[in-house]
Amino acid sequence: MTVCVILAAGEGKRMRPLTGSRPKVMLPLAGKPMIEHLLCATRDAGVSEFILVVGYGESSVRSYFGNGESLGISIHYVTQKRQLGTGDAVMTVAPHVHTRFLLLNGDMVLQTEDIKKMLQTPAPAMGIFTSSHPQDYGVVTHSSGIVTGLEEKSLTPKSDQINAGIYLFDPQIFEQLNKITPSPRGELELTDALMGYIKTGSLQAVPLQYWADMGSPWDLLGVHEDMMKEISSRQEGVIEEGVYIKGNVQIGPGTVIMSGSYLEGPCIIGADCRIGPHAYIRPGTAVGNHCHIGHSSEIKNTIIMDETNVPHFSYIGDSVIGSGCNFGAGTKVANLRHDKSTIIIGGKNTRRRKFGAVIGDDVLFGINCSVNVGAIVGNHSRIGPHALVEGIIDDETVIRR
């Protein structure tokens, strides 16, 4: 029996402010934590035993998944006490793994068929994926199905095949890890341990048909868009007369959809929400639990986390919104530049023509605020009435007009 080890200990600093109160793997995709999609895809490939390597924010992972019984799997937890690299994270499971095992990074999405392909390959093996922007990743060279080299991230990569962060190992990998020394940044790198396999020509390369990682909030939104296309309809709660529902829409228990509201799927409304009256929920939107989207508010292609309110006369498009936020009446989040070019945030090209804002947890907006494209607003910030918000705003910032 193959065990699956998932690395889930990291904070995900490039996801800030969204990871201020939760680990990266617990960020939502199509209404569920990203790691839940990975667990389910691996379960459906025939794996039932999991070890999660946790660290930052581990209590939220443990409390949400427990022993895995609700997913029909068995989950055990190992804590990485210090963040000393992927190699160190793998070494933490050495006392618990005595047979071959599947190793996955926790911040990616895979398809079940690709996982099955990995499981049918002799160990050691690594998944590779053809990327349209390999300069953002470490790349792999291979010949006749055997990995011949690994290259660090480079502006001029030698290949468009990237290391996908999925591996099949036997316990010999722990011997390889014991031989390596810390990298210049003081971490034990799993890729350094792979060099022993590469020198002997024993590391298999397994091409994947689908792979997506989430290094930034705009990556998260892009993967969310893909996954929302696959949802089916499920409608609980109360739907008042005069509500129009089009396409695949999920409505959670205890939620009330008030008269005059228009829900256009694919979209998800969580449990115990109040939508409307006269709210417009557009495709790609996933609203968390205990939220209120009120009169004449329009939400398009946006992730909204739990206990956030958009009570009236607001627009939010192509954005990621944290938990416990409140948008004053008339607050708008822009999502498109006048010149129609892609959105740049902090010097990084999102490769998206439409992207609104990233709003952390517990951010309060006064009435009639304007949030410019590409804004990032830190946790616990306070935005006064009629204020313009743009650029990157630190946690606990107060902005007045």
C-alpha positions as a printed Julia matrix, in Angstrom:
401×3 Matrix{Float64}:
   0.0    0.0     0.0
   1.31   3.44   -0.96
   1.16   6.24    1.62
   0.8    9.86    0.5
   2.84  12.54    2.27
   1.66  16.12    1.69
   3.85  19.08    2.6
   1.55  21.62    4.26
   3.77  23.42    6.77
   4.44  26.69    4.95
   2.84  30.09    5.45
   2.92  31.16    1.83
   4.46  34.61    2.22
   3.64  35.63   -1.36
  -0.03  35.11   -0.48
   0.0   37.76    2.22
  -2.19  39.27    3.6
  -4.45  36.24    3.01
  -2.18  33.95    5.03
  -2.05  36.23    8.05
  -4.52  34.04    9.93
  -4.43  30.76    7.99
  -1.83  28.56    6.27
  -1.65  28.72    2.51
  -3.11  25.23    2.03
  -6.34  26.36    3.75
  -7.08  29.14    1.27
 -10.37  28.42   -0.5
 -10.79  27.14   -4.04
 -14.34  26.65   -5.3
 -15.67  26.64   -1.75
 -13.14  24.22   -0.19
  -9.57  24.53    1.12
  -7.09  23.95   -1.7
  -5.57  20.95    0.08
  -8.98  19.26    0.27
  -9.08  19.09   -3.53
  -5.63  17.47   -3.48
  -6.65  14.96   -0.82
  -9.77  13.99   -2.77
  -7.95  13.63   -6.1
  -5.34  11.39   -4.45
  -8.01   9.37   -2.64
  -9.78   8.8    -5.95
  -6.49   7.49   -7.36
  -6.6    4.71   -4.78
  -4.65   6.11   -1.81
  -6.25   5.93    1.63
  -3.36   6.65    4.04
  -2.08  10.22    4.33
   0.56  11.99    6.38
   0.3   15.78    6.48
   3.46  17.68    7.4
   2.1   20.75    9.16
   3.64  23.77   10.86
   2.41  27.33   10.36
  -1.25  27.55   11.38
  -1.41  23.79   11.9
  -4.38  23.97   14.28
  -6.68  25.08   11.46
  -5.63  22.08    9.34
  -6.03  19.61   12.2
  -9.41  20.96   13.3
 -10.84  21.05    9.77
  -9.79  17.57    8.63
  -9.38  15.69   11.91
  -8.49  12.06   11.24
  -9.84  12.25    7.69
 -12.89  10.1     8.36
 -15.25  12.62    6.73
 -13.33  12.21    3.46
 -13.12   8.43    3.73
  -9.36   8.44    4.38
  -6.94   8.18    7.29
  -4.85  11.26    8.13
  -1.87  11.41   10.46
  -0.01  14.62   11.27
   3.69  15.36   11.69
   4.82  18.83   12.79
   7.79  20.53   11.15
   8.87  22.64   14.1
  11.17  24.95   12.12
  10.85  25.93    8.47
  14.21  24.59    7.25
  13.31  23.66    3.7
  11.57  20.9     1.77
  14.31  18.39    2.55
  13.84  18.94    6.26
  10.07  18.62    5.87
  10.47  15.23    4.19
  12.9   14.06    6.89
  10.25  14.66    9.56
   8.24  11.69    8.22
  11.21   9.26    8.12
  10.21   7.49   11.37
   6.69   6.92   10.0
   7.34   5.73    6.42
   8.79   2.28    5.72
   7.58   1.62    2.2
   7.31   3.58   -1.02
   5.35   6.81   -0.74
   3.86   9.56   -2.85
   5.1   13.05   -1.97
   3.08  16.13   -2.91
   3.45  19.84   -2.36
   0.25  20.97   -0.67
  -0.28  24.14   -2.7
  -1.17  22.7    -6.09
  -4.01  21.06   -7.98
  -3.62  17.72   -9.74
  -5.94  15.42  -11.65
  -6.65  11.91  -10.45
  -5.5   10.33  -13.73
  -2.06  11.94  -13.42
  -1.74  10.68   -9.84
  -2.65   7.17  -11.0
   0.08   7.42  -13.64
   2.61   8.35  -10.97
   1.56   5.41   -8.81
   2.09   3.01  -11.72
   5.68   4.22  -12.26
   8.69   2.56  -10.59
  10.22   4.68   -7.82
  12.01   7.05   -7.78
   9.95   9.28  -10.07
   9.0   12.93  -10.4
   6.16  14.65  -12.2
   6.99  17.2   -14.89
   4.73  19.67  -16.65
   5.05  21.76  -19.81
   4.75  25.42  -18.75
   4.12  28.49  -20.89
   6.28  30.5   -18.47
   9.05  28.17  -17.27
  11.15  31.13  -16.13
   8.98  31.2   -13.01
  10.0   27.7   -11.92
  12.85  25.25  -11.59
  13.07  23.33  -14.87
  13.86  19.72  -15.72
  15.82  18.22  -18.59
  15.18  14.6   -19.48
  15.91  11.98  -22.12
  13.97   8.79  -22.88
  11.89   9.24  -19.75
  14.87   9.7   -17.41
  15.64  13.0   -15.65
  19.08  14.23  -16.7
  19.23  17.58  -14.91
  17.55  20.15  -12.69
  17.99  23.88  -13.16
  17.15  26.64  -10.69
  14.72  29.37  -11.72
  16.26  31.36  -14.59
  15.24  34.12  -17.0
  16.59  31.92  -19.82
  15.56  28.38  -18.89
  16.98  25.42  -20.81
  13.61  23.71  -20.98
   9.88  24.36  -20.78
   9.46  21.27  -18.58
   9.11  22.23  -14.94
   9.36  20.32  -11.68
   5.72  19.84  -10.67
   6.33  19.0    -7.01
   4.93  15.46   -7.16
   7.27  12.53   -6.46
   7.22   8.79   -5.88
   9.96   7.61   -3.52
  11.07   4.57   -1.6
  12.69   4.93    1.84
  16.11   5.28    0.2
  15.33   8.99   -0.24
  16.02   9.46    3.48
  19.58   8.2     2.94
  20.0   10.75    0.14
  18.67  13.52    2.36
  21.12  12.62    5.12
  23.98  13.31    2.69
  23.07  16.88    1.74
  24.15  20.12    3.42
  22.18  23.36    3.85
  21.85  25.6     0.79
  23.16  29.2     0.79
  19.81  30.29    2.25
  20.26  27.85    5.14
  17.7   25.26    4.05
  17.84  21.58    3.19
  16.62  21.36   -0.39
  14.87  18.23   -1.64
  16.2   18.93   -5.13
  19.77  18.55   -3.83
  18.94  15.03   -2.69
  17.58  14.21   -6.15
  21.01  14.76   -7.69
  22.13  11.35   -6.41
  19.36   9.7    -8.42
  20.13  11.82  -11.47
  23.81  10.81  -11.42
  22.84   7.14  -11.54
  20.15   7.68  -14.2
  17.41   6.25  -11.99
  14.95   9.17  -11.64
  11.9    8.67  -13.86
  10.19  11.67  -15.51
   6.39  11.43  -15.6
   4.6   14.02  -17.8
   1.4   15.43  -16.32
  -1.64  16.46  -18.35
  -2.81  19.09  -15.86
  -1.05  20.92  -13.06
  -1.58  24.25  -11.35
   0.24  25.81   -8.45
  -0.72  28.88   -6.5
   2.15  31.16   -5.64
   0.15  34.39   -5.6
  -3.44  35.56   -5.05
  -3.96  35.99   -8.8
  -2.82  32.4    -9.34
  -5.37  31.37   -6.73
  -8.13  33.19   -8.6
  -7.1   31.64  -11.93
  -7.21  28.08  -10.58
 -10.48  28.9    -8.81
 -11.97  29.92  -12.18
 -11.02  26.55  -13.68
 -12.46  24.58  -10.78
 -15.72  26.51  -10.68
 -16.48  25.26  -14.2
 -16.75  21.74  -12.78
 -19.28  22.33  -10.0
 -22.79  20.9   -10.05
 -25.99  22.44   -8.71
 -26.99  21.92   -5.08
 -29.58  24.2    -3.56
 -30.47  24.19    0.12
 -31.67  27.0     2.37
 -34.59  29.27    1.45
 -35.1   30.76   -2.0
 -37.78  33.44   -2.0
 -40.21  34.05   -4.82
 -38.81  36.29   -7.54
 -35.24  34.93   -7.44
 -33.73  33.95  -10.8
 -31.12  31.2   -10.9
 -29.21  30.35  -14.07
 -26.61  27.62  -14.55
 -24.9   25.55  -11.87
 -25.41  27.23   -8.51
 -24.69  25.84   -5.04
 -26.56  27.29   -2.07
 -25.66  26.16    1.44
 -27.97  25.25    4.33
 -29.45  28.08    6.35
 -28.93  30.59    3.54
 -31.73  32.91    2.41
 -31.81  34.21   -1.17
 -34.12  37.2    -1.1
 -36.54  38.33   -3.78
 -35.23  40.07   -6.88
 -31.76  38.53   -6.71
 -30.1   37.06   -9.81
 -27.61  34.21   -9.41
 -25.69  33.25  -12.53
 -23.61  30.1   -12.32
 -21.2   28.73  -11.84
 -21.33  30.25   -8.38
 -21.3   29.07   -4.79
 -23.06  30.57   -1.78
 -22.02  29.11    1.58
 -24.08  28.29    4.65
 -26.09  30.78    6.72
 -25.74  33.64    4.25
 -28.2   36.37    3.33
 -28.25  37.35   -0.34
 -30.32  40.29   -1.53
 -32.8   41.62   -2.0
 -31.87  42.52   -5.59
 -28.28  41.24   -5.44
 -26.46  40.1    -8.58
 -24.05  37.17   -8.17
 -22.13  36.6   -11.4
 -20.19  33.57  -12.69
 -17.06  32.47  -10.87
 -18.11  33.87   -7.5
 -17.75  31.79   -4.33
 -19.16  33.34   -1.16
 -18.14  31.8     2.18
 -20.3   31.05    5.22
 -22.17  33.68    7.28
 -21.87  36.39    4.59
 -24.28  39.11    3.51
 -24.45  40.37   -0.09
 -27.15  42.99    0.01
 -29.36  45.29   -2.02
 -28.02  46.26   -5.47
 -24.58  44.77   -4.8
 -22.87  42.98   -7.69
 -20.13  40.37   -7.24
 -18.28  38.96  -10.24
 -15.69  36.15  -10.35
 -14.55  36.72   -6.78
 -13.57  34.65   -3.76
 -15.21  35.98   -0.59
 -14.28  34.31    2.69
 -16.45  33.77    5.77
 -18.31  36.51    7.65
 -17.76  39.25    5.09
 -20.53  41.73    4.29
 -21.19  43.71    1.12
 -24.51  45.17    2.27
 -25.61  47.58   -0.48
 -24.77  49.4    -3.71
 -21.28  47.93   -4.14
 -19.35  46.27   -6.98
 -16.51  43.78   -6.56
 -14.96  42.06   -9.57
 -12.12  39.54  -10.06
 -10.9   39.84   -6.48
  -9.95  37.81   -3.42
 -11.56  39.03   -0.2
 -10.62  37.82    3.28
 -12.9   37.06    6.23
 -14.69  39.49    8.5
 -14.63  42.44    6.09
 -17.32  45.06    5.65
 -17.83  47.2     2.55
 -19.61  50.5     3.16
 -22.46  51.5     0.87
 -21.32  52.48   -2.6
 -17.81  51.04   -2.34
 -16.47  49.83   -5.7
 -13.5   47.63   -6.61
 -12.18  48.32  -10.11
 -10.86  45.39  -12.16
  -9.77  46.78  -15.55
  -7.19  49.33  -16.68
  -8.28  51.97  -19.2
  -5.55  50.83  -21.6
  -6.71  47.18  -21.25
  -3.15  46.0   -20.5
  -2.37  43.31  -17.93
  -2.36  44.24  -14.26
   1.02  44.79  -12.57
   1.2   44.37   -8.78
   4.39  45.17   -6.91
   6.35  44.95  -10.15
   4.95  41.51  -10.96
   2.87  40.87  -14.05
  -0.29  38.99  -13.1
  -0.81  38.02  -16.77
  -4.43  38.99  -16.19
  -6.23  41.75  -18.06
  -8.86  41.81  -15.32
  -7.9   41.7   -11.67
  -9.45  43.7    -8.87
  -7.94  43.65   -5.39
  -6.66  41.44   -2.62
  -8.29  42.38    0.68
  -7.04  40.87    3.95
  -9.11  39.88    6.97
 -11.11  42.34    9.09
 -10.85  45.28    6.68
 -13.57  47.91    7.1
 -14.53  50.35    4.35
 -16.54  53.53    4.81
 -19.14  54.61    2.28
 -18.3   55.36   -1.35
 -14.7   54.13   -1.31
 -12.89  53.42   -4.57
 -10.39  50.55   -4.75
  -8.08  50.68   -7.74
  -7.02  47.7    -9.87
  -4.27  45.63   -8.29
  -4.62  47.05   -4.78
  -3.54  44.87   -1.86
  -5.02  45.89    1.49
  -3.47  44.48    4.67
  -5.34  42.81    7.51
  -7.26  44.92   10.06
  -7.03  48.09    7.96
  -9.58  50.89    8.17
 -10.6   52.84    5.08
 -12.48  56.09    5.64
 -15.45  57.35    3.62
 -14.79  58.46    0.03
 -11.15  57.27    0.16
  -9.17  56.08   -2.85
  -7.24  52.87   -2.21
  -4.36  51.9    -4.48
  -1.02  50.12   -4.33
   0.09  47.83   -1.51
  -1.26  48.76    1.94
   0.31  47.31    5.1
  -1.64  45.61    7.89
  -3.5   47.89   10.31
  -3.3   50.91    8.04
  -5.79  53.76    8.42
  -6.62  55.64    5.21
  -8.6   58.86    5.24
  -9.76  60.89    2.31
